[in-house]
Structures are given as C-alpha cells and as structure tokens.
Amino acid sequence: MRASPVLEGIVMPQRFDIVIIGNSAAGLQAIRTIRRNSSQTTIALIDREGCPAYSRVLTPHYIGGKTGKDHLYLVDHTFYSDSAVTPFFGQAATRLDVTGHEVQLADGTTLGFGKLLLALGSEARPFKEGMGRVSTLRHMADAEKLESLLKSARSVTALGAGLVSVPVLSHLPPGVERHLVVGSDRIFSRLLDGESAALLEEHFVAAGVVLHKRDDITEVTEGERVELALASGKRLTTDALLVGKGVTPNTKLARDAGLAVGDGILIDDFCRTDHPDIFAAGDAAEGKDYVTGAKNVQGNWITAVEQGEHAALNMLGLECAYGGSMKNNITEVFGLDVAVIGYCFDDAAQTVTAGNRSIGRFRKVFLDEKQRIIGASLIGETNDSGVYYQMIRARALFPGMKMLQATNSHAAFMRQIA
C-alpha cells in the first residue's frame, strides 16, 4: 500500500484515476483493457478476499478432488504488480461517497477516485447459517469447507438444480449417494427449455442421482449426519447439504450511496450507472439483454468479461457502446458437455432440434418470428458453441438443418454454408 500524505495531522485519502471494487472476471478484464490502452492511469483494486483472482467455475473440480487448489487461480500476485495495480486485498468497501468521489474500506482507509468500477459480484442466498454440515458455494472459504467435508461423505444432498449444485454432485467420487432437491418442475429451469432439461434429467438418473422435483427442505437437524425433512413428507439422512438456491447481486454499497438499483446496479449501454463517473459490470450489474432488450442480471463469465472491457474503455474516455448481454454457459456434468447460449425458453417463436440422448448428442436452436437464431442448447457436444454465439450476435438467419448436423470447427462450417 502506498503511504498517504499527512497534512496538519490529517491523513489524506490516497487518490487513483480508477478504482475497481471486485477481483473476478469483470475486474480482471478491466485491468487488462486499461493497461492495453494506457500505461499512466493509476489503478487501485479492492477485494474482500485476501488472495489473487480464482475461478469459481473450477471449484467443483477441487471439491471433488479432481484438481488441486493451486489450479484454481487465474493469476498470481505478480499480475497486479506487473500491471501497476495497487491491491487492497482482504478489505471490504463499506461506504461510497459519490459526491466526494471516495470509497471507505473496513479498516478505515479512504480511497479517492476519478472513475469507479463496481464489479461487486453476487452472494449465495443464505440457508440455515452456522451449521457445520451445511454450506453454500460462492467463495474460496466455502470451497475449502466443502472439500474437507465431502472427502469422507457417503451421501450428499444438494438443494437447487443450478450451475453450482449439479457440477458438485457430478464431480463426487463414484459410490457416493447423491440426492438433488428441486423446487421447480425441472432442473436448470432458469436456463433451459423443458425438452432439453428432460434429456439431462434422464442422464442424471442413469448416473445415480435421486431427483426430488417440486419439493423443498422444510427442516434440517444436524448431528453426526444431517437429517432432512422434505415438503413431500420424505426424510433423508445425508452427510452434507449443499445449498445452491440462486444468488443475489451485491447492490448494498450502491444502494446506500443513492445509485439507481433494480435487481442489480442499473447501467446504460456504456456500462455507466446514473452517476457519470461510476460504472458497473458483472454479476452485480443490471443491463440490456441482447435478445429481448429487457434489463436483467445475466450472471455469467462471458458477460462479466465483456462488460468489464466496455466499462474500462468508457472510463478511459474511449466511448464504446455495449450491445447487450446474453446467456453463455458451458459446463460438464456427469460426463456430459452442456452449453446454453442466448434465449432458450419454451415460448420462442420456433425451435428446430436434432439428435437424442441415445446417440449422446442433442441440440436445439431457438428462432424468432423472422427465422433469426436467438438461442441454442447443445448437449453432448459443445465445440461449436462459439458458432451459435456469433450467429446470435449477428442476428443471422437460421441456415438450415446442416448447421445442426455439423460436428466440425466454426471455420469449416462457415465454408459449408458459404
């Protein structure tokens, strides 16, 4: 940390051209973008975790013993020094003064800024806090707790069928009993259409997962194991309960400062909040959806990177509009690759499908009234997910069934339809 100048016994705040709060996808991309375009801009990075940036996507692999903790880190400490960034690790931002252009940290340190990026991320929704065998998964401390807890587990239950709980169940060692409690009528209900979800459910059941759909946990009793009472009347005994009931954007700092907040921190097409010098990006930001035009919190890695880059360019005065975010989630569950891009819901104007579970390959394309591609779900093979992403961005017309049958690279497929 740089020493603060002292004037007549008063410690003056350290001042930076740009202050970034948040040390994940959006914050990292902002740093890289700033340094590509400016070597002189002073940057400070604030993050409440006391370590370099790491991949939350990889934490289920670590919990399941398939990768070491060291492999989770996206950068090391030298990244920040090489990028001439002053880090304030292990520090939460507790107060934002938008008029005075200052951020106060938990230890009382005050940082002044010319421009500010709020890349605050989101928090797992709490559930039965303080229990040793119950955990969410959002931060490194959660991953460390679960890694230790699940080493000797014979039975694991997950509440909520999303992109946290399902991958953790997927990467558990063979022989572990797995239960998945889902409040809705299907898994991945906020990502997938009913047909695609049903195919995945068949695969999960074949892999040994016991599904409890349209159900919930009404009581948790913890002893040597965890006793669960379900709304359906069933009772489960398990060694650990993983709660993945969604996330809540971290908006309190912005809200308390008087910035406009909906579900997330509201941003315009330039990733700017309603204050001209304050920007937001990533899981805490609520901006335009590329397909629907509606405001939403997208909450995926690619969106965070894109918004972080656009915010950085605009903070530097290099005006750059962001066209809008879309779903772009790629994961692997129970040995099956899955990608969900764009708008993938049952109310799309038209859909086209190819493949089935028996051949280990299924894909479904979603079209609007003008036959333009607005979304795609890919199961069993996802290497060409980038093709669909680019075609949605280009508002391209669906080229026909040969697109669904292509199994080669983007370039080769584009040659086929040229």
C-alpha positions in Angstrom: 0.0 0.0 0.0 1.2 3.5 -0.8 1.7 5.8 2.2 -0.9 8.5 2.5 0.3 12.1 2.7 -0.2 13.8 6.0 -1.3 17.5 6.2 -1.5 19.2 9.7 -2.1 15.8 11.3 -4.8 14.7 8.9 -4.3 11.6 6.8 -5.3 12.5 3.3 -7.0 9.8 1.2 -5.0 8.0 -1.4 -6.3 9.0 -4.9 -6.3 7.0 -8.0 -7.5 7.7 -11.5 -9.6 4.4 -11.5 -10.7 2.3 -8.5 -12.1 -1.2 -9.1 -14.1 -3.0 -6.5 -14.1 -6.7 -7.3 -11.4 -9.2 -8.3 -13.1 -11.6 -10.7 -13.9 -11.7 -14.4 -15.1 -8.1 -14.8 -12.3 -6.6 -12.6 -9.5 -8.6 -14.2 -10.7 -7.7 -17.7 -11.0 -4.1 -16.8 -7.4 -4.1 -15.6 -6.1 -5.8 -18.8 -8.1 -3.4 -21.0 -6.9 -0.3 -19.2 -3.3 -1.4 -19.5 -3.7 -2.2 -23.2 -4.7 1.4 -23.7 -2.9 3.4 -21.0 0.3 2.8 -19.0 -0.1 6.0 -17.0 -3.6 5.6 -15.5 -3.3 4.8 -11.8 -5.4 1.9 -10.7 -6.4 0.5 -7.3 -8.2 -2.8 -6.8 -10.3 -3.6 -3.7 -11.4 -7.1 -2.8 -12.6 -8.6 0.4 -10.9 -11.9 -0.2 -7.2 -12.0 0.6 -6.0 -13.8 -2.5 -5.5 -13.3 -6.2 -8.4 -14.0 -8.5 -9.6 -17.5 -8.9 -12.1 -19.4 -11.0 -15.4 -20.2 -9.3 -16.3 -22.5 -12.2 -13.4 -24.8 -11.3 -14.3 -25.1 -7.6 -16.5 -28.2 -8.0 -13.4 -30.0 -9.6 -11.4 -29.0 -6.5 -14.1 -30.1 -4.1 -14.4 -33.4 -5.9 -10.6 -34.0 -5.7 -10.1 -33.7 -9.4 -7.8 -30.7 -9.3 -5.5 -29.0 -6.7 -6.3 -25.7 -5.1 -3.4 -24.0 -6.8 -5.0 -24.7 -10.2 -8.0 -22.6 -9.3 -6.1 -19.3 -9.5 -6.4 -17.3 -12.7 -3.4 -15.0 -11.9 -0.8 -14.7 -9.2 0.3 -11.8 -7.2 2.8 -10.7 -9.9 -0.1 -9.9 -12.2 -1.1 -7.0 -10.1 2.5 -5.6 -9.7 3.2 -6.2 -13.4 0.0 -4.3 -14.2 0.9 -1.5 -11.8 -2.2 -2.0 -9.8 -2.3 -1.2 -6.1 -4.3 -4.0 -4.4 -6.3 -3.8 -1.2 -6.9 -7.5 -0.6 -8.9 -8.7 2.4 -10.7 -5.4 2.5 -14.4 -4.8 2.0 -15.7 -1.5 0.7 -18.0 -0.2 3.4 -19.1 3.2 2.2 -19.3 5.0 -1.1 -19.4 8.8 -1.3 -20.4 9.6 -4.8 -20.2 13.4 -4.3 -16.7 13.3 -2.8 -15.5 10.5 -5.2 -14.3 8.4 -2.2 -14.6 4.8 -1.1 -14.1 3.8 2.5 -12.7 0.4 3.5 -13.4 -1.7 6.5 -10.2 -0.7 8.2 -10.9 3.0 7.8 -8.7 3.6 4.8 -10.3 6.1 2.3 -9.5 6.0 -1.4 -10.3 8.8 -3.8 -11.2 8.1 -7.4 -11.6 9.8 -10.7 -13.7 6.9 -12.1 -15.0 3.9 -10.2 -16.0 0.4 -11.4 -18.4 -1.6 -9.2 -17.6 -5.3 -10.1 -19.1 -6.5 -6.8 -20.4 -9.9 -7.9 -23.2 -11.7 -6.0 -23.8 -13.7 -2.9 -25.3 -17.1 -2.5 -28.7 -17.0 -0.8 -28.3 -18.0 2.8 -29.9 -21.1 4.3 -29.5 -22.4 7.8 -26.3 -20.5 8.6 -23.9 -21.7 11.3 -24.3 -25.4 10.6 -21.1 -27.4 10.1 -22.5 -29.8 7.5 -24.5 -27.3 5.5 -22.8 -24.9 3.0 -23.3 -22.7 0.1 -20.6 -22.4 -2.6 -19.5 -18.9 -3.6 -16.1 -18.1 -2.1 -12.8 -19.8 -1.6 -13.7 -20.4 2.1 -16.8 -22.3 1.0 -14.9 -24.4 -1.4 -12.3 -25.3 1.3 -15.1 -26.2 3.8 -16.8 -28.4 1.2 -13.6 -30.1 0.1 -12.9 -31.1 3.6 -16.5 -32.1 4.4 -17.1 -34.2 1.3 -13.8 -36.2 1.5 -15.4 -38.9 3.6 -19.1 -38.4 2.7 -21.1 -41.4 1.8 -24.2 -39.4 0.9 -24.5 -35.8 -0.3 -27.7 -33.8 -0.9 -27.9 -30.6 -3.0 -30.8 -28.1 -2.8 -31.4 -26.3 -6.1 -30.5 -27.6 -9.5 -28.3 -24.9 -10.9 -24.8 -24.4 -12.1 -23.3 -24.7 -8.6 -25.0 -27.7 -7.1 -25.2 -30.0 -10.1 -21.5 -29.8 -11.0 -20.5 -30.5 -7.4 -22.7 -33.7 -7.3 -21.2 -34.6 -10.7 -17.6 -34.5 -9.5 -18.1 -36.5 -6.4 -16.2 -39.9 -6.2 -18.0 -43.0 -7.5 -20.2 -44.7 -5.0 -21.4 -41.6 -3.2 -25.2 -41.4 -2.9 -26.5 -38.2 -4.5 -29.8 -36.5 -3.9 -31.0 -33.4 -5.7 -33.9 -31.4 -4.3 -35.5 -29.1 -6.9 -38.4 -26.7 -6.1 -39.5 -26.4 -9.8 -40.7 -29.0 -12.2 -37.2 -29.4 -13.8 -33.5 -28.9 -13.5 -31.8 -25.8 -14.8 -35.2 -24.1 -15.0 -33.8 -20.6 -15.5 -31.5 -21.8 -18.3 -33.2 -24.5 -20.3 -36.4 -25.4 -22.1 -38.4 -28.4 -20.9 -37.3 -30.8 -23.6 -33.5 -30.2 -23.1 -33.9 -30.3 -19.3 -35.8 -33.7 -19.6 -32.9 -35.2 -21.5 -30.5 -34.1 -18.9 -32.6 -35.5 -16.1 -32.6 -38.9 -17.8 -28.9 -38.8 -17.9 -28.6 -37.7 -14.2 -30.9 -40.5 -13.1 -28.9 -43.0 -15.1 -25.8 -41.7 -13.3 -27.4 -42.5 -10.0 -28.8 -39.2 -8.9 -32.1 -39.3 -7.0 -34.3 -36.4 -8.1 -36.8 -34.8 -5.8 -38.7 -32.4 -8.1 -41.4 -30.0 -6.9 -40.1 -30.4 -3.4 -38.2 -28.4 -0.8 -36.4 -28.9 2.5 -38.6 -27.9 5.5 -36.4 -28.9 8.4 -32.7 -29.6 9.0 -31.4 -31.4 12.0 -27.6 -31.7 12.4 -25.8 -34.3 14.4 -23.1 -36.7 13.3 -25.1 -36.6 10.0 -27.8 -34.3 8.6 -31.5 -35.2 8.9 -33.7 -33.5 6.3 -37.5 -33.3 6.2 -38.9 -32.6 2.8 -42.2 -30.8 1.9 -43.4 -34.0 0.2 -43.1 -35.9 3.5 -39.9 -37.8 2.7 -37.0 -37.8 5.0 -33.3 -38.0 4.0 -30.2 -38.8 6.0 -27.1 -37.3 4.5 -23.5 -36.4 5.3 -23.6 -32.9 3.8 -26.1 -30.4 2.4 -25.0 -28.1 -0.4 -27.4 -25.2 -0.9 -27.5 -23.8 -4.4 -30.8 -21.8 -4.4 -29.5 -19.0 -6.6 -27.6 -15.8 -5.9 -28.3 -12.2 -5.0 -26.4 -9.3 -6.6 -24.3 -7.3 -4.2 -26.1 -3.9 -4.5 -26.0 -2.6 -0.9 -22.9 -0.3 -1.4 -24.5 1.3 -4.5 -28.0 1.5 -3.0 -26.7 3.1 0.2 -24.8 5.6 -1.9 -28.0 6.6 -3.7 -27.3 5.0 -7.1 -30.2 3.5 -9.1 -30.7 -0.2 -8.3 -33.2 -2.8 -9.5 -32.4 -6.4 -9.2 -28.8 -5.3 -9.8 -27.0 -1.9 -10.2 -28.6 -0.3 -13.2 -26.3 0.5 -16.1 -26.8 2.1 -19.6 -25.3 0.9 -22.9 -21.9 2.2 -21.8 -21.9 0.2 -18.5 -22.3 3.5 -16.7 -24.6 3.9 -13.7 -26.7 7.0 -13.1 -23.5 8.8 -11.9 -21.3 9.8 -14.8 -18.1 8.7 -13.1 -19.3 5.3 -11.7 -19.6 2.2 -13.8 -20.7 -1.4 -13.0 -20.1 -4.8 -14.6 -20.5 -8.5 -14.0 -22.9 -10.3 -11.7 -23.9 -7.1 -9.8 -24.8 -5.2 -12.9 -28.3 -5.0 -14.5 -28.1 -4.1 -18.2 -29.8 -4.7 -21.5 -30.3 -8.3 -22.7 -29.1 -8.5 -26.3 -32.0 -10.7 -27.5 -35.0 -9.3 -25.6 -33.8 -5.7 -24.9 -35.1 -6.0 -21.4 -32.9 -5.2 -18.4 -31.6 -8.2 -16.5 -28.7 -9.5 -14.4 -27.1 -12.1 -16.7 -24.6 -13.6 -14.2 -22.2 -15.4 -16.4 -18.4 -15.2 -17.0 -18.5 -14.0 -20.6 -20.9 -11.2 -19.8 -18.7 -10.1 -17.0 -15.7 -10.1 -19.3 -17.5 -8.1 -22.0 -18.9 -5.6 -19.6 -15.6 -5.2 -17.8 -13.9 -4.4 -21.1 -16.5 -1.9 -22.2 -16.6 -0.2 -18.8 -12.8 0.2 -18.9 -12.8 1.7 -22.3 -15.5 4.2 -21.3 -13.7 5.1 -18.1 -10.7 6.0 -20.2 -12.9 8.2 -22.4 -12.8 5.8 -25.4 -16.5 5.7 -26.0 -17.7 2.2 -26.7 -21.3 1.0 -26.5 -22.1 -2.5 -25.4 -24.8 -4.2 -27.5 -26.2 -6.2 -24.6 -25.6 -9.4 -22.7 -26.8 -12.9 -23.3 -26.6 -16.3 -21.7 -23.4 -18.2 -22.5 -23.0 -21.0 -20.0 -20.8 -24.0 -20.7 -20.3 -26.8 -18.2 -19.7 -30.5 -17.9 -22.0 -32.6 -15.7 -21.8 -36.4 -15.2 -19.5 -36.7 -18.2 -21.8 -34.8 -20.5 -20.9 -31.4 -22.0 -23.7 -28.8 -22.0 -23.8 -25.3 -23.5 -26.7 -22.8 -23.3 -26.4 -19.7 -25.4 -28.9 -16.9 -25.8 -32.6 -17.3 -25.3 -33.6 -20.9 -24.7 -37.2 -21.0 -23.5 -40.4 -22.7 -24.5 -42.1 -19.6 -25.7 -39.7 -19.0 -28.6 -41.5 -18.5 -31.9 -40.0 -21.6 -33.4 -37.5 -24.3 -32.5 -35.5 -26.9 -34.5 -34.0 -30.0 -33.0 -31.6 -32.8 -33.9 -30.2 -35.8 -32.1 -31.3 -37.5 -28.9 -29.9 -39.0 -25.7 -29.3 -42.4 -27.2 -26.7 -41.1 -29.5 -25.2 -38.9 -26.9 -25.8 -35.7 -28.9 -28.7 -33.3 -28.8 -29.0 -29.7 -30.0 -31.9 -27.4 -30.2 -32.0 -24.0 -31.9 -34.5 -21.2 -31.0 -35.7 -18.8 -33.6 -37.7 -15.6 -33.6 -40.5 -14.6 -35.9 -38.0 -13.7 -38.7 -36.2 -17.0 -38.5 -33.2 -15.5 -36.9 -31.3 -17.5 -34.3 -31.9 -16.2 -30.8 -30.6 -19.2 -28.8 -29.2 -22.7 -28.7 -28.9 -25.6 -26.3 -26.2 -28.1 -27.0 -25.9 -31.4 -25.1 -23.1 -33.9 -25.6 -21.1 -31.8 -28.0 -20.3 -28.1 -27.4 -17.2 -27.4 -29.5 -19.1 -25.2 -31.9 -20.9 -23.2 -29.2 -19.0 -20.2 -30.4 -20.6 -20.5 -33.8 -24.0 -20.1 -32.3 -22.9 -17.2 -30.1 -21.6 -15.3 -33.1 -24.7 -16.0 -35.2 -26.9 -14.7 -32.4 -24.8 -11.6 -32.1 -25.0 -11.2 -35.9 -28.8 -11.7 -35.8 -28.2 -14.3 -38.5 -30.9 -16.3 -40.2 -31.0 -20.0 -39.5 -29.2 -21.7 -42.4 -31.0 -25.0 -42.2 -30.6 -28.5 -40.7 -27.0 -28.8 -41.9 -26.0 -26.4 -39.2 -27.3 -28.8 -36.5 -25.6 -31.8 -38.1 -22.2 -30.1 -38.4 -19.6 -31.5 -36.0 -16.5 -29.7 -37.1 -15.0 -26.3 -36.5 -16.5 -22.9 -36.9 -14.4 -22.1 -40.0 -15.2 -25.4 -41.7 -18.9 -25.0 -41.0 -18.9 -21.4 -42.4 -17.3 -22.8 -45.6 -20.1 -25.3 -45.9 -22.9 -22.7 -45.8 -21.0 -20.1 -47.8 
